Amino acid sequence: MWKRMLQLSNGNQGVDHGALSSGGNAADRVPAVVEPEQRVATQPAPAPSAYQRPPALFNDFEQIYQTGAVKPQRLAYGVLKVADMLNSSHLAGMPPDSKRAALMMALEAGGAKVEEILQDAVVRQRLLNDYEEARQKDLQSFEAAIQEQNRAIQAEMDRLTSQCMARMQSNLDGVALAQDNFRAWQKRKQQEVQRINDAANCCVPDAAKAGSGSGLTVVLERASSAAAR
């Protein structure tokens, strides 16, 4: 029976109606699964925007049960009620067989039907699985949108990087040009200094001995010595 219920809870739509009509025990019967008209509708994808929000998730499972395509029946003893009874402190520490016997006794006393409890379990598990599938699709859409945004951001970064690199290269080119201009000026300055020295050298005695290569300082010293004599 439990293998059969596991198949149903995993989406297997096949149901052995003969098992329901047979004279077996109620606990051994498998409830027919009501096929929902449609799966749980996925949440609408967020509209494209500068900032994508991650898909919202219901933290309260009751919200999932009540917003599904097929809502669970209102039962005095649904599967969640049975789960609470099973975890009751009154049954704590009891052996599994004794716990099950006490639980079945309480359900029988309350007029609970095992078929309805199992049907409730299948419906709720299907709603949870459908909700998970829908949110998985939302997550994939969110991830794709973020990846697209990241590609756009990367393209913008590449464009800005290219612009910044061009500006940096332009700055370096400016420095190189300034250095070239300064070296050219230094060469012209040396020529001008030499022209001044040559002219000054001609204005003092013993110019022939000193030669044309003497610096201005030497020329001034020589002129000072000549004046002292």
Beta strands, then each sheet from edge to edge (+ up, - down):
end
